[in-house]
Structures are given as C-alpha cells and as structure tokens.
Amino acid sequence: MSKSKKNEFRPDDFVVYPAHGVGRIVSIEEQEVAGLRLEMFVISFEKDKMTLRVPTARATEIGMRGLSTPDLIDRALETLKGKARVKRAMWSRRAQEYDQKINSGDLMSIAEVVRDLHRNDDQREQSYSERQLYEAALDRLTREVAAVKGLDEGAAQKSLEDVLTSRAA
C-alpha cells in the first residue's frame, strides 16, 4: 500500500460512495476482521443516519471518490438544461439502467437520470417507481451540489429545480 493512496482521504473530507452518495469521513481506525488488522475509513451519512466502514486499501477500487469539481457541477447543471432522452425500451429495462446510473456515483450519469425523469406540471403523471428513481437521483445530485458549493440542501435543491423549470420555458 503506497503512502499516497493511504492519505488520499482524510477525516472531515466529504466523499462520494457510489451506492450511498455524499458522506463525511469521521475517522480512520484500525479494526480486526476475520483475524486480519484492517485500516478503515469511518464514513457518516448524516441524512441517512448511517455509518459505513470501508477498508482504506479498497476505497478507490470500490469507487469511492472525492467531491466533484465546481467545473463538473456546472457541466452537470448544463446537462439538466438539455432535452430529456428517453429510450423506447420497456420500463423495467430503463428503470434498471437508471438505477445503475444512480448507484454508479458518477455525477454526470445522475444528472442525466434527473433530466430524463423530470416532469413539468403539464406533463403526464409519473408512476411510483419512476418518481422513486427521480427523487433518489435528485437527492444524490442535491447533496453533492450542496457540499461542493457550500450551500444547505434546501438552497441546492431550489437551484436545481430552477434549472429544471427554466428549460421548459
């Protein structure tokens, strides 16, 4: 294990864990698992009231990453302004693809899901599963935008909704 990889993340850093979104590293501690001593990142997901322990040696392999750059956030917001691209596949297949994009942890993929599933007031109703996927993607995007821009989640969500409604006008 090289020193640079070990020190890539530090306590109090915000990180993005693919399956859970934005969390904060609370500490780095040693723990014995199956007779082996492992160094673990202890990550707190405040909103989900969840704590996750990730072996430091596997963090990048798992897909854990630092927050996006402000430039990438701006590109994601541009993606939201685009026209929704909905494939003509069956809903179950599209839902599976959307779920994979959300859990990839990739900000641009999450922004695409938000763009594709966003409904304006004059459009047809969303199904329950469609709404669940949309809200999950919007929540992930909101939390990362809030963390990068230093906003509270309410202000970040309002700015995202403003971008989404402005594209319709």
N, C-alpha and C positions, 0 to 999 in steps of 0.2 A: 504494500500500500504506500503510494508516494505521499509526501507531506502536502503537496499542492491539492491533491484530491481530498485529503482528510480535512483541510481547512477551507474548503470551498464555501461551506455554510457555517455560520457562527450563531450562538444564542442571540435571540431577538431579531434575527433575519426573518423576513417574510419569504416563504417558499410556496411553490405550487406543486401539490401532489396530484398526479393525474386523476385518480378516482375520487378525490375529495375537494379539490380546489385550493384556495389560498389558506395557509395556516402559518403559524409563527413558531419558530424553533424556541422552545422554552429552555432546554439544556441539552448537553451531550453527556451521556452517562455510560458507564460500563455495566453490563448485565451478563449473568451466566445463563446460557440457553443450551440445553442438551449437553452439558459438560464443557461447552466452549465459552470463553470470555469474549463477548462482542461489545464493540463501541456502538452506541445507538444515539440517533437524533431523537429527541422527545419533541414531537410537534403537537401543538394545541390548535384545534379548530374551534374557536370561541363560539361561533354561531351554532355549530352542530353539537356543542358540549361534548367534544370527543378529543381524546389524546391518542396519538399514534406513535409507535416506536419503530424507527426504520434503521437497519444496520448502516453505518456510515459508509462501509465498503460497497454497498449495493445501491446507494441513493440515486446516482446518475443512471445506473443500469435499469432501475425501476422506472425512471422517467421524471424523478423529482428535479425541479429546476428553480432558479431564482425568478423574481418577478420580471415581467416583460419591460422593455424599454419604453419611454414615452413615445418614441417614434413608432414602435409596433402597436401601441394603443391607438395612435392616430390612424394607422393603416386599418386596424380593426373597425374603427368608427366609420372609415370610408366604406368598408365592406357592408356595414349596416345600411348605408345610403343606397346601395345597389338594388337592382330588381331581384326579387325572390326567384330562385331557380329550383323549381320543384320537379323532380323526375316523375315519370309516368309509371313507376313501379308500384307494386302493391304496397299498401300502408305498412304491413308488418315488416317488409324488407326495408322500406325507408326509415321506419322507426328504429330498426336495428342499426342502420347506418348513422342516424342522428345520435343514438346512444353511444356508439363507438367514438364519434367525433367529440361529444361532450366529455367522455372519460379519457380521451387522448391527452388532455391537458394543454393542447395546442390552442392558443388564443384565437388565431385566425379561423380554425375549424369551428370553435364555439361561436364566434361572431357569425359565421355562415349559417349555423343552425338557428340562431336568433333571427337573422334576416329572413330565412326561408319559412319559419313558423310564425312570424309576427302577423297579426291580423288587425286591420283597421276596423273601426266601428261599422263601416258599410259592407264589410266582407262577411262571408258565411261564418257560422259558429265553429269553434274548434271542438274536436272530440276531447274526451277526458284525457286520453293518453297523449294526444297532441299538445294539450295545454300543460301537462306534467313535464314533457320534454322541453317545451318552450320556457317554462319557469325555471327548470334546472339549469338550462343554458344561460338564461338571463341572470340568474343568481351567480353563477360562476364568473360571467363577464363583469357583472357589477362589482363583485368583491375584488377582482384584480384591478379594475379601473380605480376603485376607491383606494386601494393600497398604493398604487403607483402614483396617483395624483394627489394623495394625501387628503382625500375627501371622506366624509362619512358615507355610509352605504346609501342613505336616502338621497343625498345630493348626486351621487354617482348614478343611481337608478334614474333620477329625474333627467340627467343629461343624456343618458342612453335613450330614454323614452322620447325626449325632444328630437334626437337624431332620427329615430324610427318614424315619428309622426311627420317630420319635415320632408321625408322622402315622398310621402303621399301627396303633399301639397303641390 
